[in-house]
Amino acid sequence: MANNNQNNRSEEQEQYFKERAGTDEARFHVVPHDEEGWAVKKEGQDDPEYTAESRSDAVEEAKRMAEEAGTMAILHNEDGKIEDLVNYE
């Protein structure tokens, strides 16, 4: 049963990102990147908008980008789990 719920969530997340890709509603995520770095990725895009060696630099850039776009910065931890949301909507 749990596996089925994970599949449903995955499909829902995929649809969520697909609907926002390339729109003003696309949000900026700070995520682990490569071996030791961090990236700011816009929803719906595979390539990062910005990369940094430190999480704090990536967070600051994501906040700036989200504020400029009037959307949200979603901050993930080293495990990829959402740690914080900063809303500029």
Stockholm file with secondary structure:
# STOCKHOLM 1.0

chainA/1-89         MANNNQNNRSEEQEQYFKERAGTDEARFHVVPHDEEGWAVKKEGQDDPEYTAESRSDAVEEAKRMAEEAGTMAILHNEDGKIEDLVNYE
#=GR chainA/1-89 SS CHHHHHHHHHHHHHHHHHHHTTSTTCCEEEEEETTTEEEEEETTCSSCSEEESSHHHHHHHHHHHHHHHTSEEEEECTTSCEEEEEECC
#=GC SS_cons        CHHHHHHHHHHHHHHHHHHHTTSTTCCEEEEEETTTEEEEEETTCSSCSEEESSHHHHHHHHHHHHHHHTSEEEEECTTSCEEEEEECC
//
